[in-house]
Amino acid sequence: MSNEKYDWGIYRGINFKYDYKDKRTNIRNFIAYMLNRSMLMFKYEGLPETIPSYELERMLQTQGFACFTKVNEDYYVFNGGLGGEPDVYGNPTTIVISNPALNFNKTLTIDKDCVIILNDHIGVGLIPIYSKYGTLLAESEITMLLATVNKRVNNLISVSDDITAESARLYLKKLHEGDIGFIFENKLFESLKSRPTGSGDNNRLSDIVAYTQYLKASMFNEIGLNANFNMKKERMINREIDINTNSIYPLVDNMLDSRKTAIDKINEMYGLNITVEFNSSWAERELENTPPEEVLYTEEVVEDEEDIESEIDNNEDIEEGLEDGDDELDEDGGRDE
């Protein structure tokens, strides 16, 4: 029988262990998971085969910009060092590209040899947002975990010597691991002193949960996803919903505008036909704002004059049938009288 451990079909290089005290790793994993979500924000049509959309988005959202240019008759996007003599607004005019895979090392003039695609008008990217909320959520999760563990202990323990301290430490360690803690000797038990932790633990834990939910909702709102962090109200009035909805769109609209501006330059410079629009959950707003007449009954459009005349004839036949029916009813009514 094989001793090989079953790995749930996941690549074995992934470490499954979660250490709540390893903040650096937890924040890095959080940023990676958020990028997995936001890299689906935009849908591209007409991109060259040498530029996968997810690679373009990864570059834009992590680095803040990407350089679109042509190398050996193919199109690519690169990161590089911006520089050169600033233009009238202080923006860089050249970019240095070094790509060993293509053996491409060159200094390009912006808007002449290449086009710079910005993630946003400032070229910041999304990493600062993810890093901020990842740090706050990592601290919140530690607090929540400790508050959960502390609910297993109803008293604070104080000791007077090292032996008692070691016994108390072992007792708390077992509680933290989910085991039943106990103390062996009566002497040690008598040397322990404890005080009640108070009755506010339930409120404290609920506050931590509310704060964590607030952080997550605020983060999703930052990237254009509507998430409610109000846990206390049973319902929200339309005015509150509208205010929250309007406040989440400016950044993602800025990101879409930056991409469209750059793609217009690319299409003009290289004769391409690339388009970009919102995708996935971000596209729902576009559908909600589409007038009903543009969505409904699209399959019933009459395409030529013969169909129009046929529809008119049918309507006239129906109207004549209704008029004949009305006349018969009038005659019957007269006989009844």
C-alpha positions in Angstrom: 0.0 0.0 0.0 1.3 3.4 -0.9 2.2 5.8 1.9 1.7 8.8 -0.4 -0.5 11.4 1.2 -3.6 12.4 -0.8 -3.4 16.1 -1.7 -7.0 16.9 -2.7 -5.8 17.3 -6.3 -4.0 20.5 -5.6 -0.4 21.3 -6.5 1.8 19.9 -3.8 3.9 23.1 -3.6 1.1 24.9 -1.8 1.4 25.1 2.0 -2.0 24.4 3.6 -1.0 25.4 7.1 -2.5 28.7 8.3 -0.5 30.5 11.0 -2.4 33.5 12.3 0.8 35.0 13.6 2.5 35.0 10.2 1.2 38.4 9.2 3.5 38.8 6.2 2.4 35.5 4.6 -1.3 36.1 5.3 -1.2 39.6 3.8 0.6 38.3 0.7 -2.0 35.5 0.3 -4.8 38.0 0.8 -3.4 40.3 -1.9 -3.1 37.3 -4.3 -6.7 36.3 -3.7 -8.0 39.8 -4.3 -6.0 40.0 -7.5 -7.7 36.8 -8.6 -11.0 38.6 -8.3 -10.2 42.0 -9.7 -8.2 40.6 -12.7 -11.7 39.7 -14.1 -12.9 43.3 -13.9 -12.4 44.0 -17.7 -13.1 42.1 -20.8 -11.0 42.7 -23.9 -11.8 42.0 -27.5 -9.3 42.0 -30.3 -6.1 41.6 -28.2 -3.2 40.0 -30.0 -2.6 36.4 -29.2 0.8 37.2 -27.7 -0.9 39.4 -25.0 -3.2 37.3 -22.7 -5.7 39.6 -21.0 -4.9 38.3 -17.5 -1.2 39.1 -18.0 -2.1 42.6 -19.1 -4.3 43.1 -16.1 -1.8 41.6 -13.7 0.8 44.1 -14.9 -1.6 47.0 -14.7 -3.0 46.3 -11.3 0.3 45.4 -9.6 2.7 47.8 -11.3 0.2 50.6 -12.2 1.2 50.7 -15.9 2.2 48.6 -18.9 4.1 49.4 -22.1 2.5 48.2 -25.4 4.9 47.9 -28.3 5.8 45.7 -31.3 8.8 43.3 -31.3 9.7 41.1 -34.2 6.3 41.6 -35.9 4.5 40.6 -32.7 2.9 42.7 -30.0 3.8 42.6 -26.3 3.3 44.5 -23.1 6.2 45.1 -20.8 7.2 46.8 -17.5 10.2 49.0 -17.5 11.9 52.1 -16.1 10.2 55.3 -17.0 12.5 58.4 -17.5 13.7 60.8 -20.1 13.3 64.5 -20.2 9.9 65.3 -18.7 7.2 66.8 -20.9 5.4 70.1 -20.1 3.3 68.4 -17.4 6.3 66.5 -15.8 5.4 63.1 -17.3 8.2 60.7 -18.5 8.9 60.6 -22.2 11.0 57.4 -22.5 10.9 53.9 -21.1 13.8 51.4 -20.8 12.7 47.8 -21.6 14.9 44.7 -20.8 13.3 41.3 -21.6 15.8 38.4 -21.7 13.2 35.9 -23.0 12.9 38.0 -26.2 16.5 39.3 -26.1 14.9 42.7 -26.3 16.8 45.6 -24.7 15.9 49.1 -25.8 15.0 52.6 -24.8 11.6 53.5 -26.4 10.1 56.9 -26.9 6.6 57.1 -25.5 3.8 57.7 -28.0 6.2 57.2 -30.8 7.7 53.7 -30.3 5.2 52.5 -27.8 2.0 53.4 -25.8 1.8 53.5 -22.0 -1.4 51.9 -20.6 -2.2 53.3 -17.1 -4.2 51.4 -14.6 -5.6 54.7 -13.4 -4.9 58.4 -14.1 -2.1 58.4 -11.5 -0.7 55.0 -12.3 -0.9 53.7 -8.7 -2.5 50.3 -9.3 -4.5 48.3 -6.7 -1.7 47.0 -4.5 -1.8 49.9 -2.0 -5.6 49.3 -1.4 -5.1 45.6 -1.0 -2.1 46.0 1.3 -4.0 48.4 3.5 -7.0 46.3 4.0 -5.0 43.1 4.2 -3.0 44.5 7.1 -6.1 45.7 8.9 -7.9 42.4 8.4 -4.9 40.4 9.5 -4.9 42.2 12.8 -8.7 41.9 13.1 -8.5 38.1 12.5 -5.9 37.7 15.2 -8.1 39.7 17.6 -11.1 37.6 16.7 -9.2 34.3 17.1 -7.8 35.3 20.5 -11.3 36.5 21.6 -12.7 33.1 20.5 -10.0 31.2 22.4 -10.5 33.4 25.5 -14.1 32.5 25.6 -12.9 29.0 26.7 -11.6 30.6 29.9 -13.9 32.4 32.2 -11.2 33.7 34.6 -7.8 35.4 34.5 -5.1 33.4 36.1 -2.3 34.7 38.4 0.6 32.7 39.8 3.2 33.2 42.5 6.1 30.9 41.4 7.7 29.4 38.3 6.3 25.9 38.8 2.8 27.2 39.0 3.3 29.4 36.0 4.5 26.5 33.9 1.5 24.4 34.9 -0.9 27.3 34.1 0.9 27.8 30.8 0.4 24.1 29.9 -3.3 24.4 30.9 -3.8 27.4 28.6 -1.9 25.8 25.8 -4.2 22.8 25.9 -7.2 25.1 25.8 -5.8 26.9 22.8 -5.4 23.6 21.0 -8.9 22.6 21.8 -8.0 20.0 24.4 -9.4 19.8 27.9 -6.9 21.4 30.3 -6.4 20.2 33.8 -3.9 20.7 36.7 -2.3 17.7 38.4 -1.4 18.5 42.0 -3.6 20.0 44.7 -0.7 22.2 45.8 -0.4 23.8 42.4 -4.2 24.2 42.2 -4.2 26.0 45.6 -1.4 28.4 44.5 -3.4 29.5 41.5 -5.6 32.6 41.7 -8.2 33.7 39.2 -10.5 36.5 38.6 -13.6 36.6 36.4 -13.0 38.2 33.0 -16.4 40.0 33.1 -19.6 39.8 31.2 -18.7 41.9 28.2 -17.1 39.2 26.1 -20.2 38.6 24.0 -20.4 42.3 23.1 -16.6 42.4 22.4 -16.7 39.5 20.0 -19.7 40.9 18.2 -17.9 44.2 17.8 -14.9 42.5 16.3 -17.2 40.6 13.8 -18.9 43.9 12.9 -15.5 45.6 12.4 -14.2 42.8 10.2 -17.3 43.0 8.1 -16.9 46.7 7.8 -13.3 46.3 6.6 -14.3 43.8 4.0 -17.2 45.8 2.7 -15.2 49.0 2.5 -12.5 47.2 0.5 -15.0 45.8 -2.0 -16.6 49.2 -2.3 -13.2 50.6 -3.1 -13.0 48.4 -6.2 -16.6 49.0 -7.3 -18.4 46.1 -5.7 -21.4 46.9 -3.6 -21.1 45.2 -0.2 -23.3 46.1 2.8 -21.4 46.5 6.1 -24.5 47.6 8.1 -25.2 44.6 10.4 -27.6 46.4 12.8 -30.4 47.7 10.6 -33.0 45.3 9.3 -33.4 47.3 6.1 -31.9 50.4 4.4 -33.9 53.1 2.7 -33.4 53.8 -1.0 -31.6 57.0 -0.3 -28.9 55.2 1.7 -28.5 52.6 -1.0 -28.2 55.2 -3.7 -25.5 57.1 -1.8 -23.5 54.0 -1.2 -23.9 52.9 -4.8 -22.7 56.2 -6.2 -19.6 56.3 -4.0 -18.2 53.0 -5.2 -17.9 53.8 -9.0 -15.4 56.7 -9.4 -12.3 54.5 -9.1 -13.4 51.7 -11.5 -14.7 54.3 -13.9 -11.3 56.0 -13.8 -9.6 52.6 -14.5 -11.9 52.0 -17.5 -11.3 55.5 -18.9 -7.5 55.0 -18.6 -7.7 51.8 -20.5 -9.9 53.1 -23.2 -7.7 56.2 -23.7 -4.6 54.1 -24.2 -6.4 51.5 -26.4 -7.6 54.3 -28.7 -3.9 55.4 -29.1 -2.9 51.7 -29.7 -5.6 51.2 -32.4 -4.6 54.4 -34.2 -0.8 53.7 -34.0 -0.8 50.1 -35.0 -4.1 49.7 -36.9 -5.7 47.3 -34.5 -9.3 47.0 -33.3 -9.1 46.4 -29.6 -12.0 47.2 -27.3 -12.4 46.9 -23.5 -15.5 46.9 -21.3 -16.5 46.0 -17.8 -16.8 42.2 -17.1 -18.2 39.8 -14.5 -19.9 41.5 -11.5 -18.7 44.9 -12.6 -20.8 44.6 -15.8 -24.0 44.3 -13.9 -24.3 48.0 -13.6 -24.2 48.4 -17.4 -27.0 45.9 -17.7 -29.1 47.6 -15.0 -28.7 50.9 -16.8 -29.7 49.5 -20.2 -33.3 50.7 -21.2 -35.8 47.9 -21.2 -36.7 48.4 -24.9 -33.1 47.5 -25.8 -33.3 44.2 -23.9 -36.8 42.9 -24.3 -38.6 41.6 -27.4 -35.4 41.6 -29.6 -36.4 38.4 -31.2 -39.7 39.8 -32.5 -38.4 42.6 -34.6 -39.9 42.7 -38.1 -37.2 42.8 -40.7 -38.9 43.7 -44.0 -42.0 45.4 -45.5 -43.8 42.2 -46.4 -43.8 41.2 -42.7 -45.0 44.6 -41.8 -47.9 44.4 -44.3 -48.7 40.9 -43.1 -48.9 42.1 -39.5 -51.2 45.0 -40.6 -53.6 42.6 -42.4 -53.8 40.3 -39.5 -54.6 43.2 -37.2 -57.3 44.4 -39.6 -58.9 40.9 -39.7 -58.9 40.7 -35.9 -60.6 44.2 -35.7 -63.3 43.2 -38.3 -64.0 40.0 -36.3 -64.4 42.0 -33.1 -66.8 44.4 -34.8 -69.0 41.6 -36.2 -69.1 40.0 -32.8 -70.3 43.4 -31.3 -73.1 43.7 -33.9 -74.4 40.2 -33.2 -74.5 41.0 -29.5 -76.4 44.2 -30.1 -79.0 42.3 -32.2 -79.4 39.6 -29.6 -79.8 42.2 -27.0 -82.6 43.8 -29.0 -84.5 40.5 -29.2 -84.3 40.0 -25.5 -86.0 43.3 -25.0 
